[in-house]
């Protein structure tokens, strides 16, 4: 089967999302899962749970049986594990030779783009919680297709 450039791009996007999400989730302070920007917004834990829901949904779309479920947020550590497991499962579907049951562009514009936005929200909440992330030049980051892991490699080009 020839390589599908759209799937290759999606897999790279998912790897970049994984890397950035790992940076946002690592070394969070105790109670970070309860931090929110305002009373009317989601907590960090609710955002991360939603991100896991997004990739369960993306996988179900890619396999042709779309189902949306809203998970009850668990502890921060369990939600981190759940998100990365859902992301890895989605990446495995993208890596398979089975045709996608939906357009790759829809997967990007829906769950992937939504999750990228949510990583930015987590980064902002880190700063609000007094635990800002280390700045990094993501252009130089060691991001490889298929690398879905909550512990990224050390920063290649951190900002001072």
Residue pairs with C-beta under 8 A, 6 or more apart in sequence:
1 97
4 104
6 104
6 105
7 94
7 95
7 100
7 104
8 145
9 104
10 94
10 104
10 107
10 108
10 112
11 91
11 94
11 95
11 145
11 146
12 143
12 145
13 108
13 112
14 87
14 90
14 91
14 94
14 112
14 148
15 91
15 143
15 144
15 145
15 146
15 147
15 148
16 138
16 141
16 143
17 87
17 112
17 115
17 116
17 119
18 84
18 87
18 147
18 148
18 149
18 152
19 138
19 141
19 143
19 147
19 152
20 116
20 119
20 138
21 51
21 83
21 84
21 87
21 115
21 119
21 122
21 150
22 84
22 149
22 150
22 151
22 152
23 123
23 133
23 134
23 136
23 152
24 119
24 122
24 123
24 126
24 133
25 48
25 76
25 80
25 83
25 122
25 150
26 150
26 151
26 152
27 131
28 44
28 76
28 126
28 129
28 131
29 129
29 130
29 131
32 44
32 45
32 76
32 125
32 126
32 129
32 131
33 43
33 44
33 45
33 48
33 73
33 75
33 76
33 79
34 43
34 44
34 45
35 43
35 44
35 125
35 128
35 129
36 42
36 43
36 44
36 125
37 121
37 124
37 125
37 128
42 50
43 73
44 76
44 122
44 125
44 129
45 73
45 76
45 79
46 73
47 118
47 121
47 122
47 125
48 73
48 76
48 79
48 80
48 83
48 118
48 122
49 71
49 72
49 73
49 74
49 79
49 82
50 70
50 118
51 83
51 115
51 118
51 119
52 71
52 79
52 82
52 83
52 86
53 68
53 69
53 70
53 71
54 86
54 111
54 114
54 115
55 83
55 86
55 87
55 89
55 90
55 111
55 115
56 67
56 69
56 86
56 89
57 66
57 67
57 68
57 69
57 111
58 90
58 107
58 110
58 111
58 112
59 86
59 89
59 90
59 93
60 66
60 67
61 101
61 102
61 106
61 107
61 110
61 111
62 90
62 93
62 94
62 100
62 101
62 102
62 107
63 93
63 101
64 101
64 102
65 101
66 102
71 82
73 79
74 82
80 150
81 150
84 148
84 149
84 150
87 148
88 148
91 146
91 148
93 100
94 100
95 146
100 107
123 133
126 132
126 133
127 133
134 155
134 158
134 159
135 158
135 159
136 155
136 156
136 157
136 158
136 159
137 156
137 157
137 158
137 159
139 157
140 156
140 157
141 152
141 155
141 156
141 157
142 152
142 153
142 156
